[in-house]
Amino acid sequence: MEISETITISELASKFSLSRSTLLYYDRIGLLRPNKRTSTGHRRYEQEDYERLRLICALRKVGLSLQDVIMLLDEFTEPIQVRKMLQKRSMEVVHEMKLLEKQNLVLTDMISKLKHLKNSSQMVRNIWLMFRFADCEACSVKTEEATKIK
């Protein structure tokens, strides 16, 4: 997208589905400072600001913190620094995916065990037992023990 003229903070925010206060915060922390202001002090954003915000949003979507985004855009001068940061985030995502998979296994196991229950008192007791013994590190073994206790 090309910006032929400068745009207001609200116009820029709406192009990225962000709030005006988000852009004010980005300005305050030095992440996105507009190059121009009106005579009354209103922020005016140019194409360069638009492109920077587009990159900020892309980096946030992959899970980088604002601190990491600032480092990546303003402090890193070598490609290896950027690569290391992105590799670190990639490893974090892989770890998060493994944790989510384990959580999903516990949930799937609990759902299948609840199918045979006849009344709500059985359900509450079984849910409590399953949560008590459902450890994401050994979910299949402990949830089986929980259902055998009844």
Secondary structure as GFF3:
##gff-version 3
##sequence-region A 1 150
A	DSSP	alpha_helix	9	15	.	.	.	ID=ss1
A	DSSP	alpha_helix	20	28	.	.	.	ID=ss2
A	DSSP	beta_strand	36	37	.	.	.	ID=ss3
A	DSSP	beta_strand	43	44	.	.	.	ID=ss4
A	DSSP	alpha_helix	47	61	.	.	.	ID=ss5
A	DSSP	alpha_helix	66	70	.	.	.	ID=ss6
A	DSSP	pi_helix	71	75	.	.	.	ID=ss7
A	DSSP	alpha_helix	79	114	.	.	.	ID=ss8
A	DSSP	alpha_helix	120	133	.	.	.	ID=ss9
A	DSSP	alpha_helix	139	149	.	.	.	ID=ss10
###
